Amino acid sequence: MIKWQSDHYYDKQGGNLKIALISSLLVFIAISADYCRADEIIHPANNDIQIEYALSSTNLTVGDTLIITRLLVNNSADTLGNLYWTDNLPPGMNILAYSISVNGAAISNYYSGPLKNSLYNSYNSFRWVIDLPAEEDPYNHKINLSDSVAIIYSVICPDQGSFVLPFHTACFHNGDHGSYTIGEPIAVDVSYNSGTGGIAGTVTDHNQNPIPSAEITVNETGAISYSTGYGLYSFMNLEPGVYSLSIEHPEYNDASETDIQVYAGQTTIRDIILYSPDLLYIPGDINGDGTVIGSDVTYAVNYFRGAGSPPPDSVWLESSQSWLYAAGDANGSCSFIGADVTYLVNYFRGIFEEILFCPEAPPQ
C-alpha cells in the first residue's frame, strides 16, 4: 500500500454543473488483489477516515480503457457533509463514464463535471460533489458512521507514454480540505501495438459545447466511433497513412475531415465542429438571450476585441460556402463585422427603423 499526505492547500473551484447520473452506469466492481492501490490520508489527520485509490492496470495498450476506483470509508463519529472530490488526469486521459455508490447502492443525483479552470497546468481536472450544505437541496448524501462511498470512472488512454497517477487528488468534507500529493508515484505505461497510430479528438458545436452520439466513420477502413457525453471520440491501432472521416448526427449538418496523417506510435488530434442546419434566431440578438438590447452591442464589441465568446447563432451560406453569425448581421450585408455594431447602435438611437437580415439566411 502506498500512503501519502501533504499540508498544501488550494481553494480554486469551478462552477457547479448539475447533471443526472448518466444512463449507462459502470457496474460496481470489486477491487481484486492484482490492482495497484494507494491510500490517502484525510487532512486534518483522522485515522478513522480513509480513501483507497485503485487502478485496474498499470500496463495498457493505446485505446484501452483504464478503470479507476476511489473508496471512502467513514469509521469516525463525524458525519461527512459537503463531500467533494477532485481528480487531475494527464493530458489526453479523458473520463468516459463514471458512477457513484453509497454503501454499495448507486446514487442518481449529484453534481459533477470538468472544472472550468485548470487546477494544475496541462492536467484535466474533474470533480464530483455528492452533498451540498443546503438542507433543502435534493443532492444531499451525507456520509455517517460506517458508511462508504465509491466512485468508479473509466478513462481512455489515447496516447503512449508513462503517466503518474494519481496526480494531486483532493477530498473536501465539512469545509475542511487538503491537497494530496503522492510520495511514491504509480506509473501507468501505455504503449502502441507494433507500428500503428491513432486519431482522436472532440466533437463540438461552434460554441465548443460537446456533442454526444455523433457517428464518426473512418472512410478507408469502415471503422465507426460514437462521441461520448463529453464529445470525445477515438480510433486506435490504425496503420500509418492518410485518412478521412465522415461525421453524422441527426440534429446537425453532416461534416467531413480529410487529409489526416497517421504516424506509427502517435495519435493525431483532429477536433470536429458540427453546425445546425436551421437556427431560429432574432436579428440583432447577438448574445442569444432572446432580447435585443444594449448588452448585444457590448457582447459584439467584446467578441471583436477577442475578449468574449462568438455569437451563438450561425447559419450556412451556400454562396460563400461559409458560416455566418446571422443574428449579428444587423445591416443585412450577409457578414458580421464592425459595421453591424454601428448599425445596431444607430437602431437604438432611432436612426434606423428596423434591423435587417441576410436574405440568404432569413430567420426561421
C-alpha positions as CSV (number, residue, x, y, z in Angstrom):
1,M,0.0,0.0,0.0
2,I,1.3,3.5,-0.9
3,K,0.4,6.3,1.5
4,W,1.0,10.0,1.3
5,Q,-0.2,13.3,2.8
6,S,0.5,16.9,2.3
7,D,0.0,20.3,4.1
8,H,-0.5,22.2,0.9
9,Y,-3.9,23.8,0.2
10,Y,-5.8,25.3,-2.6
11,D,-9.3,26.9,-2.8
12,K,-9.8,27.3,-6.5
13,Q,-13.1,25.7,-7.6
14,G,-15.0,25.7,-10.8
15,G,-18.7,26.4,-11.2
16,N,-21.1,23.6,-10.5
17,L,-22.7,21.7,-13.3
18,K,-25.9,19.9,-12.1
19,I,-26.5,16.7,-14.1
20,A,-28.3,13.5,-13.6
21,L,-26.4,10.2,-13.4
22,I,-25.7,9.0,-16.9
23,S,-27.9,6.2,-18.1
24,S,-25.0,3.8,-18.8
25,L,-23.6,3.5,-15.3
26,L,-20.5,1.4,-14.7
27,V,-21.1,-1.7,-12.8
28,F,-19.7,-1.5,-9.3
29,I,-16.6,-3.8,-9.4
30,A,-14.7,-5.5,-6.6
31,I,-11.1,-4.4,-6.2
32,S,-9.1,-7.6,-6.9
33,A,-5.8,-8.5,-5.4
34,D,-3.8,-7.6,-8.5
35,Y,-5.0,-4.0,-8.6
36,C,-2.4,-1.3,-7.9
37,R,-3.6,0.6,-4.8
38,A,-2.8,3.7,-2.8
39,D,-4.3,5.2,0.4
40,E,-5.0,8.8,1.0
41,I,-4.9,10.3,4.5
42,I,-7.5,12.9,5.2
43,H,-6.1,16.3,6.3
44,P,-6.6,17.3,9.1
45,A,-5.5,13.9,10.1
46,N,-8.3,11.5,11.1
47,N,-7.2,7.9,11.3
48,D,-10.8,6.7,11.1
49,I,-11.4,8.2,7.6
50,Q,-9.6,6.6,4.8
51,I,-9.8,6.7,1.0
52,E,-8.4,4.0,-1.2
53,Y,-7.3,4.7,-4.8
54,A,-7.1,1.7,-7.2
55,L,-6.2,1.2,-10.9
56,S,-7.4,-1.7,-13.0
57,S,-3.9,-2.0,-14.6
58,T,-0.6,-0.3,-14.9
59,N,0.3,-1.6,-18.3
60,L,-2.1,-0.8,-21.2
61,T,-2.2,-0.5,-24.9
62,V,-3.2,2.7,-26.7
63,G,-7.0,2.8,-26.9
64,D,-7.5,0.7,-23.8
65,T,-9.8,1.8,-21.0
66,L,-8.4,2.3,-17.6
67,I,-10.8,1.8,-14.6
68,I,-10.1,4.0,-11.6
69,T,-11.8,3.3,-8.3
70,R,-11.9,5.5,-5.2
71,L,-13.4,4.2,-2.0
72,L,-14.0,6.2,1.2
73,V,-14.9,4.5,4.4
74,N,-16.1,6.6,7.4
75,N,-15.3,4.9,10.7
76,S,-15.3,8.2,12.6
77,A,-18.1,9.7,14.8
78,D,-18.3,12.7,12.4
79,T,-20.9,12.9,9.7
80,L,-19.2,13.9,6.4
81,G,-21.2,16.7,4.7
82,N,-20.4,18.7,1.6
83,L,-18.3,15.8,0.3
84,Y,-16.3,17.0,-2.7
85,W,-13.7,15.0,-4.7
86,T,-11.5,16.1,-7.5
87,D,-9.0,14.3,-9.7
88,N,-6.5,15.6,-12.2
89,L,-5.7,13.4,-15.2
90,P,-2.7,13.6,-17.6
91,P,-3.3,15.2,-21.0
92,G,-5.4,13.0,-23.2
93,M,-6.8,10.8,-20.5
94,N,-10.4,11.9,-20.6
95,I,-13.2,10.5,-18.4
96,L,-15.7,8.5,-20.5
97,A,-18.2,7.4,-17.8
98,Y,-18.5,7.2,-14.1
99,S,-20.8,6.1,-11.3
100,I,-21.1,6.8,-7.6
101,S,-22.3,4.4,-4.9
102,V,-23.1,4.9,-1.3
103,N,-23.0,1.7,0.8
104,G,-22.9,-0.3,-2.5
105,A,-26.1,1.3,-3.9
106,A,-25.7,3.7,-6.9
107,I,-27.0,7.2,-6.3
108,S,-28.7,9.1,-9.1
109,N,-28.3,12.7,-8.2
110,Y,-25.1,14.7,-7.6
111,Y,-23.1,17.5,-9.1
112,S,-20.2,16.6,-11.4
113,G,-18.2,17.7,-14.4
114,P,-14.9,19.2,-15.6
115,L,-13.6,22.2,-13.8
116,K,-13.7,25.3,-16.0
117,N,-10.2,26.4,-15.0
118,S,-7.3,24.0,-14.5
119,L,-6.1,23.5,-11.0
120,Y,-2.8,22.3,-12.4
121,N,-1.3,23.3,-15.8
122,S,-1.7,20.8,-18.6
123,Y,-3.8,18.4,-16.5
124,N,-7.5,17.8,-16.9
125,S,-9.4,18.4,-13.7
126,F,-12.7,16.8,-12.8
127,R,-14.9,17.0,-9.7
128,W,-17.8,15.2,-8.0
129,V,-20.0,16.8,-5.3
130,I,-22.4,14.4,-3.7
131,D,-23.6,16.7,-0.9
132,L,-24.3,20.4,-0.6
133,P,-24.7,22.3,2.6
134,A,-28.3,23.5,1.9
135,E,-30.7,21.0,3.6
136,E,-33.4,21.7,1.1
137,D,-31.2,20.7,-1.8
138,P,-32.1,17.3,-3.2
139,Y,-28.5,16.5,-3.9
140,N,-27.7,15.5,-0.3
141,H,-25.9,12.3,0.5
142,K,-24.4,12.7,4.0
143,I,-21.9,10.0,5.0
144,N,-22.5,8.8,8.5
145,L,-20.6,6.3,10.8
146,S,-19.7,3.1,8.9
147,D,-20.9,4.5,5.6
148,S,-18.8,4.0,2.5
149,V,-18.7,5.9,-0.8
150,A,-17.2,4.5,-4.1
151,I,-16.5,6.5,-7.3
152,I,-15.7,4.4,-10.3
153,Y,-14.7,6.0,-13.6
154,S,-13.3,4.8,-16.9
155,V,-10.5,6.7,-18.7
156,I,-9.4,6.2,-22.3
157,C,-5.7,6.1,-23.0
158,P,-5.3,7.7,-26.4
159,D,-1.5,8.2,-26.5
160,Q,1.6,6.3,-25.5
161,G,3.8,7.2,-22.6
162,S,4.4,6.7,-18.9
163,F,2.0,8.6,-16.7
164,V,1.9,9.3,-13.0
165,L,-1.4,8.5,-11.2
166,P,-3.0,9.9,-9.2
167,F,-1.8,13.4,-9.7
168,H,-3.0,15.8,-7.0
169,T,-6.3,14.3,-5.9
170,A,-8.3,16.0,-3.2
171,C,-11.2,15.3,-0.9
172,F,-13.2,18.1,0.8
173,H,-15.5,17.5,3.7
174,N,-17.3,19.7,6.3
175,G,-15.5,22.7,4.9
176,D,-12.0,21.3,5.6
177,H,-9.9,20.5,2.6
178,G,-6.5,19.2,1.6
179,S,-4.4,18.6,-1.4
180,Y,-2.8,15.2,-1.6
181,T,0.4,14.5,-3.4
182,I,1.9,11.1,-4.0
183,G,5.2,10.2,-2.4
184,E,5.8,7.0,-4.4
185,P,4.2,7.6,-7.8
186,I,2.1,4.9,-9.5
187,A,3.4,4.7,-13.1
188,V,0.9,3.8,-15.8
189,D,2.6,2.7,-19.0
190,V,0.7,3.0,-22.3
191,S,2.2,1.5,-25.5
192,Y,1.0,1.1,-29.1
193,N,0.5,-2.2,-30.9
194,S,3.6,-2.5,-33.1
195,G,3.7,0.0,-35.9
196,T,0.3,1.6,-35.5
197,G,-1.1,5.0,-34.7
198,G,-4.5,6.7,-34.0
199,I,-6.9,9.5,-34.5
200,A,-8.7,11.2,-31.6
201,G,-10.4,14.5,-30.8
202,T,-13.7,16.1,-29.7
203,V,-17.0,16.8,-31.5
204,T,-18.5,20.2,-30.5
205,D,-20.8,22.9,-31.8
206,H,-19.4,26.2,-32.9
207,N,-19.6,27.4,-29.3
208,Q,-17.4,24.5,-28.2
209,N,-20.2,22.7,-26.4
210,P,-19.7,18.9,-26.6
211,I,-21.9,16.9,-28.9
212,P,-22.6,13.4,-27.8
213,S,-23.7,10.4,-30.0
214,A,-22.2,11.8,-33.2
215,E,-21.3,8.9,-35.6
216,I,-17.8,9.2,-36.9
217,T,-16.6,6.8,-39.7
218,V,-13.1,6.2,-41.0
219,N,-13.8,6.1,-44.7
220,E,-10.8,4.0,-45.6
221,T,-11.5,1.2,-43.1
222,G,-15.2,1.5,-42.3
223,A,-14.5,1.7,-38.5
224,I,-17.1,3.6,-36.6
225,S,-16.9,5.5,-33.3
226,Y,-19.6,7.4,-31.4
227,S,-18.8,10.6,-29.5
228,T,-19.2,10.3,-25.7
229,G,-21.2,12.6,-23.4
230,Y,-18.2,14.9,-23.4
231,G,-17.8,14.9,-27.2
232,L,-14.8,12.6,-27.2
233,Y,-14.0,10.1,-30.0
234,S,-11.0,8.0,-30.9
235,F,-9.7,5.4,-33.4
236,M,-6.7,3.4,-32.4
237,N,-4.3,0.9,-33.9
238,L,-4.5,2.4,-37.4
239,E,-1.9,1.6,-39.9
240,P,0.3,4.6,-40.9
241,G,-1.2,6.6,-43.8
242,V,-3.7,9.3,-44.7
243,Y,-7.3,9.0,-43.6
244,S,-10.6,10.8,-43.9
245,L,-13.6,10.9,-41.6
246,S,-17.4,11.3,-42.2
247,I,-19.4,12.7,-39.4
248,E,-23.2,12.4,-39.0
249,H,-25.7,13.5,-36.3
250,P,-29.5,13.8,-36.7
251,E,-29.5,17.4,-35.3
252,Y,-26.6,18.7,-37.3
253,N,-25.3,19.1,-40.8
254,D,-23.1,16.2,-42.0
255,A,-19.4,17.0,-42.0
256,S,-16.1,15.5,-43.1
257,E,-12.5,15.7,-42.2
258,T,-9.8,14.9,-44.8
259,D,-6.0,14.6,-45.1
260,I,-5.5,13.2,-41.6
261,Q,-2.0,11.9,-41.4
262,V,-1.4,9.0,-39.0
263,Y,2.1,8.1,-37.9
264,A,3.3,5.0,-36.2
265,G,3.4,5.4,-32.4
266,Q,1.4,8.7,-32.4
267,T,-2.2,9.9,-32.0
268,T,-3.2,12.6,-34.4
269,I,-5.6,15.0,-32.8
270,R,-8.4,16.3,-35.1
271,D,-11.3,18.2,-33.4
272,I,-14.6,18.4,-35.3
273,I,-17.2,21.2,-35.3
274,L,-20.8,20.5,-36.3
275,Y,-23.3,23.1,-37.2
276,S,-27.1,23.1,-37.0
277,P,-28.8,23.4,-40.4
278,D,-31.7,25.6,-39.3
279,L,-31.4,28.0,-36.4
280,L,-34.2,30.1,-35.1
281,Y,-32.7,33.5,-34.4
282,I,-33.7,37.1,-33.7
283,P,-31.9,39.7,-35.8
284,G,-29.8,41.8,-33.5
285,D,-29.9,39.3,-30.6
286,I,-26.2,38.9,-30.8
287,N,-25.8,37.2,-27.4
288,G,-28.7,34.8,-28.0
289,D,-30.7,35.7,-24.8
290,G,-34.0,36.3,-26.7
291,T,-33.9,40.1,-26.5
292,V,-32.4,42.9,-28.5
293,I,-30.9,45.4,-26.1
294,G,-27.7,47.3,-25.4
295,S,-26.0,44.2,-24.0
296,D,-25.9,42.8,-27.5
297,V,-23.7,45.7,-28.6
298,T,-21.4,45.0,-25.6
299,Y,-21.3,41.3,-26.5
300,A,-20.3,42.1,-30.1
301,V,-17.6,44.6,-29.1
302,N,-16.1,42.1,-26.6
303,Y,-16.1,39.4,-29.4
304,F,-14.3,41.6,-31.9
305,R,-11.8,42.6,-29.2
306,G,-11.1,38.9,-28.6
307,A,-12.3,39.1,-25.0
308,G,-15.6,37.3,-25.5
309,S,-17.3,34.3,-27.0
310,P,-18.7,34.2,-30.6
311,P,-22.4,34.8,-31.1
312,P,-24.4,31.6,-30.6
313,D,-26.5,31.7,-33.8
314,S,-24.9,30.8,-37.1
315,V,-26.2,29.6,-40.5
316,W,-24.6,28.2,-43.6
317,L,-24.4,30.4,-46.7
318,E,-24.2,28.3,-49.9
319,S,-23.0,31.3,-51.9
320,S,-19.8,31.8,-49.9
321,Q,-19.5,28.2,-48.5
322,S,-19.1,29.7,-45.1
323,W,-20.8,30.2,-41.8
324,L,-22.5,33.5,-40.8
325,Y,-23.2,34.7,-37.3
326,A,-26.7,35.6,-38.5
327,A,-28.1,37.4,-35.5
328,G,-25.2,39.8,-35.6
329,D,-25.7,40.8,-39.3
330,A,-27.8,43.9,-38.3
331,N,-27.4,45.7,-41.7
332,G,-28.3,42.7,-43.9
333,S,-25.0,42.5,-45.7
334,C,-24.5,38.8,-45.1
335,S,-21.5,39.4,-43.0
336,F,-20.8,40.1,-39.3
337,I,-18.3,43.0,-39.0
338,G,-17.9,46.2,-37.0
339,A,-20.3,48.0,-39.3
340,D,-23.1,45.8,-37.9
341,V,-22.3,47.0,-34.4
342,T,-22.5,50.6,-35.6
343,Y,-25.8,49.9,-37.4
344,L,-27.3,48.4,-34.2
345,V,-26.2,51.4,-32.2
346,N,-27.9,53.7,-34.7
347,Y,-31.0,51.5,-34.5
348,F,-31.2,52.0,-30.7
349,R,-30.8,55.8,-31.3
350,G,-33.8,55.7,-33.7
351,I,-31.7,56.5,-36.8
352,F,-32.7,53.2,-38.4
353,E,-36.2,51.9,-38.1
354,E,-35.5,48.2,-38.3
355,I,-32.8,45.6,-38.0
356,L,-32.1,43.9,-41.3
357,F,-31.1,40.3,-42.0
358,C,-29.2,38.4,-44.7
359,P,-31.7,37.5,-47.5
360,E,-29.8,34.2,-48.0
361,A,-30.4,33.2,-44.4
362,P,-33.7,34.6,-43.1
363,P,-34.7,33.8,-39.5
364,Q,-36.9,30.6,-39.4
